[in-house]
Amino acid sequence: TLTAGYGSTQTAQDSSSLTTGYGSTSTAGYASSLIAGYGSTQTAG
């Protein structure tokens, strides 16, 4: 499980859970759950 704040970048593998704040970028693999805030970019496999 990854949790990041403002302007953060997250990268996770399978079965990961990402939660990001404002202006964050999240990249996750298979079977992942991404929750992002305002102005975020999410890429999931």
Residue pairs with C-beta under 8 A, 6 or more apart in sequence:
1 16
1 17
1 18
1 19
2 10
2 12
2 16
2 17
2 18
2 19
3 18
3 19
3 20
4 10
4 18
4 19
4 20
4 21
4 24
5 21
5 22
5 24
6 21
6 22
6 23
6 24
7 22
7 23
7 24
8 20
8 21
8 24
8 25
9 24
9 25
10 18
10 20
10 24
10 25
10 26
10 27
10 28
11 27
11 28
12 18
12 26
12 27
12 28
12 29
12 32
13 28
13 29
14 29
14 30
14 31
14 32
15 30
15 31
15 32
16 28
16 29
16 32
16 33
17 32
17 33
17 34
17 35
18 26
18 28
18 32
18 33
18 34
18 35
18 36
19 35
19 36
20 26
20 34
20 35
20 36
20 37
20 40
21 37
22 37
22 38
22 39
22 40
23 38
23 39
23 40
24 36
24 37
24 40
24 41
25 40
25 41
25 42
26 34
26 36
26 40
26 41
26 42
26 43
27 42
27 43
27 44
28 34
28 42
28 43
28 44
28 45
29 44
29 45
30 45
32 44
32 45
34 42
34 44
36 42
